């Protein structure tokens, strides 16, 4: 037979170390940086003065930019791509030429259910982006995102670079204001 207070005693024993650990970590503030809270969608500045609405997607590992007319070419013995992207509001076309930093294989939705489906190869480029007052050069894969609401998807790797925390109840919490991009 167990003592009537045995469950209470066990709960106290197990809760004390965790509480002490949480308090000591909070008191030390061991993180070398602070986190910034962003909404589920934010405005992001890209080179050439292009500002796009971006979906902050914690479910995606990598970032993806709407790109059309993607053409691979060689420059100084290295692979490059030229591509166009469009500002959905003004309909202005922006042309970019950047070195290829990789090729990624993306699973299609069909592949999640069908073993015989092929992966989609996408070129990856590094480009500077500005979110609020921070600018980082990040890898983005190029894809035709014309059927999506947002021309730019910000994935977890980019969120890590910006020390971002996402609050899905918020939208457009800031305006990009980097001095130079």
GIVENGI-V435400 format. One record per helix or strand of 2 or more residues. SS is the DSSP state (helix for helix, strand for strand). FROM is the first residue (numbers start at 0). LEN is the number of residues. If there is no record, write none. Layout:
ss=SS from=FROM len=LEN
ss=SS from=FROM len=LEN
This chain:
ss=helix from=5 len=23
ss=strand from=35 len=4
ss=strand from=40 len=6
ss=helix from=46 len=3
ss=strand from=50 len=6
ss=strand from=62 len=4
ss=strand from=67 len=8
ss=strand from=77 len=9
ss=strand from=92 len=14
ss=helix from=108 len=5
ss=strand from=119 len=12
ss=strand from=133 len=10
ss=strand from=151 len=3
ss=helix from=155 len=6
ss=strand from=163 len=4
